[in-house]
Amino acid sequence: MLYQMNKQGWRLAAAMAVALSLAACSRGGNEAAEAPPAFTVEHDQIKVPDGSPLRKELIVQPVEMRQVPHAIVFPANVEADPTRTANVLPPLTGKVMELKVGLGDHVTRGQLLAVIDSGDLAQAYADVDKARDALDLAKKTLDRARGVKAAGGNATKDLESAQSGYNQALAEFNRAQTRLTAVGGMQGSAAQRPMQVAAPTSGYITALSVSPGMYVNDATAAMMTISNLDSVWITANVPESDVGQIAKGDKVNAVLSAYPNEVFHGTVSFVNPLLQSDTRRDLVRAVFANADAKLKPNMYANVSIDIPQPAEIFVPESALLMNNDNTSVFVEVAPWTFERRTVDLSYDETGDTRVLKGVKAGDRVIVRGGVLLND
């Protein structure tokens, strides 16, 4: 974990070997000059003298202050983006004659989805025909009234009455045409009685509730659902205690059980203003690009959201040592002179640990070999 004790056990053995060799040298009498001690302790300061073998073992580096976001992991699931999802409703009631697509099919905007034999559509065509005939008659009546008026044989009120009749017939014809277009009918030679239902958007058929031969009696019930999955939502369930730290635009990384070795990247686009009353959690949604369709709605995921943090002191985990019940580091107060300082830690972050108290930016600490000075 933090203290690398097992990794540096060999250095303890090395230190013991150094001590034994020093003892052997001291017993050698005049055969060799007395070797310097590995280190000395004076007034709680540890000094590593010239010639000490520890100078080759100890690595000292300055402490850094960095502004690094803190990643918090939450459970989540993949959802289709509602803004890119369309329910296909039948414009009118009728019988499904043909179904051109199946569940899971990919469709493009304007593609034919189904053909419905609808009496209501036939009525809409009839209304247009009747309105067109009435308009033609009103136009002839108006033309005759204008001719008689020009010859001086008709009263002004007759011309005005003919003009009013024409205006009303024109309005009714326009209304009938507009309704026919709204329910999927076509004009002119392309007109046909079977109602054709076309895709309003591109995407995948994610829900289907009709089949050939079925009567569509409710024009408010969706026949099918089309979801464009080129981008999807991954919705995280964030506890109430953490939701205040998350904001729109924060970076999000997601890992799914289907792709354990792949990390997907997105951005927070929505933080629900209301908590879920039953779970006391908030729904935080992030948008993820999905051009390869790997992310499928209802997949489970774990998302890591980068929470912005103020600038803090970071030290490598290898610099941290246990001293009784405290965590400490060795700080260089003079060349090859160190003192032990107790530190208060926040949490680990990518191999380094945030330090709340005990050292400051610019302090030089032992980042490797400090266990050899640990007593």
Helices and strands as residue ranges (DSSP letters): H 9-27, G 29-31, E 40-42, E 45-47, G 53-56, E 59-62, E 64-66, E 70-80, G 82-84, E 85-88, E 94-99, E 106-107, E 112-117, H 119-151, H 156-182, G 188-190, E 195-198, E 203-208, E 215-216, E 224-227, E 231-239, H 240-243, E 251-256, E 259-271, E 281-289, E 300-307, E 312-316, G 317-319, E 321-323, E 326-334, E 337-342, E 344-349, E 352-357, E 364-368, G 370-373
